[in-house]
Amino acid sequence: MKKCSVQKSLVAMAVAASALAMGAAQAEVKVGFLGGFTGPIETLTPPVYDAAQLAVQHVNEQGGILGGQTLAMPSADTTCADASAASNAADRMVNTENVTAIVGALCTGATIAAANNAAIPGGVVMVSPASTAPAVSELEDNDLVFRTVPSDAFQGEALARMLLAKGIDEVVVTYVNNDYGRGLADAFVATYEAEGGAVAENLAHEDNRADYRSELGSLSATGVSDLVVLAYGDTSGQTVVRQAWESGMFTRFIGADGMVISGLLDGVGADVLEGNFIATRPGNPDTPGTALFVELAEAAGISHEAVFAGQGYDAAFLLALAIEQNGSAEREGLSAALRSVASAPGEVILPGEWEKAVELIAAGTEINYEGASGSHEFDENGDVPGIVEEMSVEGGRFVSQGFLGD
């Protein structure tokens, strides 16, 4: 009898432990983060990740998700430039971490590789805060790939019109030879030439080389003084600008979002760029959501001015809202829920207003998230309308010169 009682007790304890373990496993909802923590955007990634983590913090501080569960954000490095690394990182998120959704990736090639090789087969929604190339719009993604940043088809046009408005009617262009660089260069050149500008030379270059003097020689032989560099400020973009400056080949440098990162200032020198560098980047409009995000980011010690930081926060917060709206951590139905919480009509939810959103969702009230980077009325491709900001270097830092469009 005594032995039987002990056995029964042990069985009961094992069942209880198993139940506790299952409860613990179910008490956490995972949204993964894919970023280029190493490689050509290694100084761009941390602020975007920090902003996404801030959204997670707001969820957990205000009662958690799905009835009090913890929202967790495991991360993985895509390297930005290596499609195999991106695919492996996404595979780990989808099949090992078993995430419900993914924030990322950041670089376009990484997003495409992650989507095609892991997220789409696994039915996992991805929201990229930084993949801007038009190629993302062309994915056969079963409505699983979204982005909180506008396509470079829009930014390229805005950059072209900005230069023409400044009287800069002849340039030479060099772009990094990948989806991002090609897509942005194509959009820029098409609009610039169609509206009266002249591109004297347009050269691709490979990333991560130590010397671009050959390309620079061909570009400078045109006699044009304005060089457009559509690349990454941590790698080829930085080297191109530094070597061009050292050789005295150009008097003004022009870039886009991939150049508006601290690596460019550190590698070339802010004093060198002050007064002769202008660029565009996706901007955050002057809205209540943006203003509130600035306050929240500053309180958390996060750089709200960093490129794609607002978009990173929005991607994470939107996915959390969609999971809550969907009513479970299951992947099925999440894309429809994402479209629902991101679109009018509905009661407006601003950054940080998690508790309010949960109460409205529980009451069956429609919500409409107006975020740090504006509204997110996703079109059929998962794209959003955009606003582009002009940037320059002043006082050792990037400074906004205002918006170019909406």
C-alpha positions in Angstrom: 0.0 0.0 0.0 2.8 2.4 1.0 4.7 1.7 -2.2 1.6 2.2 -4.3 0.9 5.5 -2.6 4.5 6.7 -3.3 4.1 5.7 -6.9 0.8 7.5 -7.2 2.4 10.6 -5.6 5.3 10.5 -8.0 2.9 10.2 -11.0 0.8 13.1 -9.7 3.9 15.2 -9.3 5.0 14.3 -12.8 1.6 15.3 -14.2 1.7 18.5 -12.3 5.2 19.3 -13.4 4.2 18.5 -17.0 1.2 20.8 -16.7 3.3 23.6 -15.3 5.8 23.1 -18.1 3.1 23.3 -20.7 1.7 26.4 -19.0 5.1 28.0 -19.0 5.5 27.2 -22.6 2.1 28.7 -23.4 2.8 31.8 -21.3 5.1 33.3 -23.9 4.2 34.6 -27.4 7.2 35.1 -29.7 7.7 37.7 -32.4 11.1 37.3 -34.0 13.5 40.0 -35.2 15.7 39.6 -38.2 18.4 42.3 -38.6 21.8 42.9 -40.1 23.7 43.0 -36.8 26.9 42.4 -38.7 27.8 43.6 -42.2 26.9 46.7 -44.2 24.2 48.1 -41.9 25.7 47.1 -38.5 25.4 50.6 -37.2 21.8 51.0 -38.6 20.4 47.9 -37.0 20.7 48.5 -33.2 18.4 51.5 -33.0 15.8 49.7 -35.1 16.0 46.7 -32.8 15.9 48.9 -29.7 12.8 50.6 -31.0 11.1 47.2 -31.7 12.1 46.1 -28.2 10.5 49.2 -26.8 7.2 48.2 -28.3 7.6 44.8 -26.7 8.3 46.5 -23.4 5.1 48.6 -23.6 3.1 45.5 -24.2 4.5 43.6 -21.2 4.3 46.6 -18.9 0.7 47.1 -19.7 -0.6 43.6 -18.9 1.0 41.4 -21.6 -0.6 39.8 -24.6 -3.5 37.3 -25.0 -4.7 37.4 -21.4 -1.4 38.2 -19.7 1.1 36.2 -21.6 4.6 37.7 -22.1 5.6 39.0 -25.5 9.2 37.9 -26.3 11.4 38.9 -29.2 14.2 36.5 -30.1 16.6 37.9 -32.7 18.9 36.5 -35.4 21.6 38.0 -37.7 21.0 38.1 -41.4 24.3 39.9 -42.1 22.3 41.9 -44.6 24.5 40.7 -47.5 24.4 36.9 -47.3 21.2 35.2 -48.5 22.2 31.9 -46.9 22.6 33.6 -43.5 19.3 35.3 -43.9 17.6 32.0 -44.9 19.2 30.2 -41.9 18.2 32.9 -39.5 14.6 32.9 -40.7 14.5 29.1 -40.6 15.6 29.2 -36.9 12.9 31.8 -36.1 10.1 29.9 -38.0 11.0 26.3 -37.1 13.0 26.3 -33.9 11.8 29.4 -32.1 8.3 28.8 -33.4 7.6 32.5 -33.6 4.1 33.7 -34.5 5.5 36.5 -36.7 8.7 38.4 -37.6 9.8 42.0 -37.6 12.3 42.2 -40.5 14.3 41.6 -42.2 16.0 45.0 -42.8 18.0 44.7 -46.1 15.9 43.8 -49.1 17.9 40.8 -50.2 17.7 39.4 -46.7 13.9 39.9 -46.6 13.4 38.2 -49.9 15.6 35.2 -48.9 13.9 34.9 -45.5 10.5 35.1 -47.0 10.9 32.7 -49.8 12.9 30.1 -47.9 11.2 30.1 -44.5 8.5 32.5 -43.7 6.2 32.0 -46.7 6.4 28.1 -46.5 5.8 28.4 -42.8 2.9 30.7 -43.1 4.6 33.4 -41.0 3.8 37.1 -41.4 6.8 39.4 -41.8 6.7 43.2 -41.4 9.9 44.9 -42.6 10.7 48.3 -41.2 13.6 48.9 -43.7 13.4 46.9 -46.9 12.7 49.6 -49.4 13.4 48.0 -52.8 10.5 47.7 -55.3 11.3 43.9 -55.6 9.6 43.3 -52.3 6.3 44.3 -53.8 6.7 41.6 -56.4 6.9 38.6 -54.0 4.4 35.8 -54.4 3.9 35.9 -50.7 0.3 34.8 -49.9 -0.3 38.1 -48.2 2.4 37.4 -45.6 5.1 40.1 -46.3 4.4 43.7 -45.3 6.5 46.8 -44.7 6.1 50.0 -42.6 8.4 51.9 -44.9 7.6 53.1 -48.4 9.1 51.6 -51.6 12.2 53.1 -53.2 10.0 53.6 -56.2 8.7 56.5 -54.2 12.0 57.6 -52.6 13.9 57.5 -55.9 11.4 59.9 -57.4 11.5 62.2 -54.4 15.3 62.3 -54.5 15.3 63.2 -58.2 12.8 66.0 -57.7 14.7 67.3 -54.7 17.9 67.7 -56.7 16.1 69.3 -59.7 14.4 71.8 -57.3 17.8 72.8 -56.0 19.0 73.4 -59.5 21.2 70.3 -59.6 20.6 69.2 -63.1 23.6 67.0 -63.9 25.0 64.2 -61.7 26.9 60.9 -61.9 25.6 57.9 -60.0 27.2 54.8 -58.4 25.0 52.2 -56.7 25.7 49.0 -54.7 24.9 46.0 -57.0 22.0 44.4 -55.2 18.2 44.7 -55.1 18.4 47.8 -52.9 20.9 49.7 -55.0 19.5 48.7 -58.4 15.9 49.4 -57.5 16.7 52.8 -56.0 19.0 53.8 -58.9 16.5 52.7 -61.5 13.7 54.8 -59.8 16.0 57.8 -59.4 17.4 57.8 -62.9 14.1 57.3 -64.6 12.5 60.3 -62.8 15.5 62.5 -62.9 16.0 62.2 -66.7 12.3 62.3 -67.4 12.0 65.6 -65.7 15.0 67.3 -67.2 18.1 66.1 -65.4 21.1 64.5 -67.0 22.9 61.4 -65.7 26.4 61.6 -67.2 27.4 58.2 -65.9 25.6 55.4 -63.9 27.9 52.7 -62.5 27.2 49.7 -60.3 29.8 48.7 -57.8 30.2 45.6 -55.6 30.0 45.9 -51.8 32.8 45.3 -49.3 35.7 46.2 -51.5 38.7 48.1 -50.3 39.2 50.3 -53.4 36.8 52.0 -55.7 39.2 54.4 -57.4 38.7 52.8 -60.8 35.0 53.5 -60.7 35.6 56.9 -59.3 38.0 57.6 -62.1 35.4 56.8 -64.7 32.8 58.9 -62.9 35.1 62.0 -62.4 36.2 61.8 -66.1 32.8 63.3 -66.9 33.7 66.5 -65.3 30.5 66.5 -63.2 30.9 67.7 -59.6 27.9 66.0 -58.0 28.2 62.4 -57.0 25.1 60.3 -56.1 26.0 57.3 -54.0 23.2 54.8 -53.4 24.8 52.3 -51.1 25.5 51.6 -47.4 27.3 54.0 -45.1 29.0 51.2 -43.2 30.6 49.6 -46.2 30.9 50.6 -49.9 29.2 54.0 -49.5 31.6 55.1 -46.8 34.6 53.9 -48.8 33.4 55.6 -52.1 32.8 58.9 -50.4 36.1 58.8 -48.4 38.2 57.9 -51.5 36.4 60.5 -53.6 37.0 63.2 -51.0 40.7 62.2 -50.6 41.2 62.4 -54.3 39.4 65.8 -54.7 37.2 64.4 -57.4 33.8 65.8 -56.4 32.5 68.8 -54.5 29.1 67.4 -53.3 27.8 64.0 -52.3 24.2 62.9 -52.4 22.7 59.8 -50.8 19.6 58.0 -49.7 18.5 56.2 -46.5 21.3 53.6 -46.6 23.9 56.5 -46.2 22.1 58.3 -43.3 23.7 56.2 -40.6 26.4 56.9 -38.0 29.0 54.7 -39.8 29.3 57.3 -42.6 30.0 60.1 -40.2 32.5 58.0 -38.3 34.2 56.6 -41.3 34.4 59.8 -43.4 34.3 62.5 -40.8 31.3 64.7 -40.0 33.5 67.8 -40.6 34.2 66.6 -44.1 30.5 66.0 -44.9 29.2 69.2 -43.4 28.0 71.6 -46.1 28.5 69.1 -49.0 26.3 66.1 -48.2 22.5 65.9 -48.8 20.3 62.8 -48.7 16.8 61.5 -48.4 15.3 59.0 -46.1 11.8 57.8 -45.3 10.4 60.3 -42.8 8.1 60.3 -39.8 5.3 62.8 -40.4 4.3 65.5 -37.9 1.4 63.6 -36.3 0.3 62.8 -32.7 1.7 59.3 -33.1 5.1 60.6 -34.1 5.2 63.1 -31.3 4.2 60.5 -28.7 6.9 58.1 -30.0 9.5 60.8 -29.6 8.6 61.2 -26.0 8.5 57.5 -25.4 11.8 56.9 -27.1 13.6 59.7 -25.3 12.3 58.4 -22.0 13.8 55.0 -22.8 17.1 56.4 -24.0 16.5 55.4 -27.6 17.4 57.5 -30.6 14.1 58.4 -32.3 16.1 60.2 -35.0 17.8 57.1 -36.2 16.7 56.0 -39.7 13.9 53.4 -39.5 13.6 53.5 -35.7 10.0 54.7 -35.9 9.2 52.1 -38.5 10.8 49.4 -36.3 8.6 50.3 -33.4 5.5 50.3 -35.6 6.3 46.9 -37.1 6.5 45.3 -33.6 3.5 47.1 -32.1 1.4 46.3 -35.2 2.2 42.7 -35.0 1.3 42.6 -31.3 -2.0 44.3 -32.0 -2.7 41.8 -34.8 -2.0 38.8 -32.5 -4.3 40.3 -29.9 -7.0 40.9 -32.6 -6.5 37.4 -33.9 -7.1 36.0 -30.5 -4.3 33.4 -30.4 -0.6 32.9 -31.1 -1.5 30.9 -34.1 -0.1 32.0 -37.5 -3.3 31.4 -39.4 -5.4 34.5 -39.9 -2.7 36.9 -38.7 -2.3 38.8 -42.0 -6.1 39.7 -42.1 -5.9 40.8 -38.5 -2.8 43.0 -39.3 -4.7 44.7 -42.1 -7.7 45.2 -39.7 -5.7 46.9 -36.9 -3.7 49.0 -39.3 -6.6 50.5 -41.2 -9.5 52.9 -40.9 -12.2 52.9 -39.8 -11.6 52.3 -36.1 -10.7 54.1 -32.8 -7.3 55.5 -33.1 -4.5 53.8 -31.2 -1.2 55.6 -30.7 2.3 54.3 -29.8 2.3 52.9 -26.3 -1.4 52.7 -25.9 -1.5 48.9 -25.5 -3.9 48.7 -22.6 -6.4 50.9 -24.3 -6.2 48.7 -27.5 -6.7 45.5 -25.6 -9.8 46.8 -23.9 -11.2 47.9 -27.3 -10.4 44.6 -28.9 -12.0 42.7 -26.1 -15.2 44.9 -26.5 -15.3 44.1 -30.2 -14.5 47.7 -31.2 -12.5 48.2 -34.4 -9.1 50.0 -33.9 -6.8 51.9 -36.2 -3.1 52.2 -35.3 -1.6 55.6 -36.1 2.1 55.0 -35.4 5.5 56.6 -35.0 5.9 56.6 -38.8 2.3 57.6 -39.6 -0.6 55.6 -40.9 -0.3 52.1 -42.3 -3.0 51.7 -44.9 -1.4 48.6 -46.5 -2.2 48.2 -50.2 -2.6 44.8 -52.0 1.2 44.3 -51.9 1.6 45.1 -48.2 3.1 48.5 -49.0 2.4 51.8 -47.4 2.2 55.3 -48.7 5.3 57.3 -47.8 6.8 60.5 -46.8 10.4 61.4 -47.7 12.6 63.7 -45.6 15.6 65.7 -46.7 18.7 65.3 -44.6 22.0 67.1 -44.3 25.0 67.1 -41.9 25.2 69.9 -39.4 27.1 70.2 -36.1 28.5 66.7 -36.5 25.1 65.0 -36.9 22.3 64.3 -39.5 19.7 67.0 -39.4 16.3 67.1 -41.1 15.6 69.9 -43.6 11.9 69.1 -43.9 9.6 66.7 -45.8 9.6 66.3 -49.6 6.2 64.7 -50.0 3.5 62.7 -48.4 
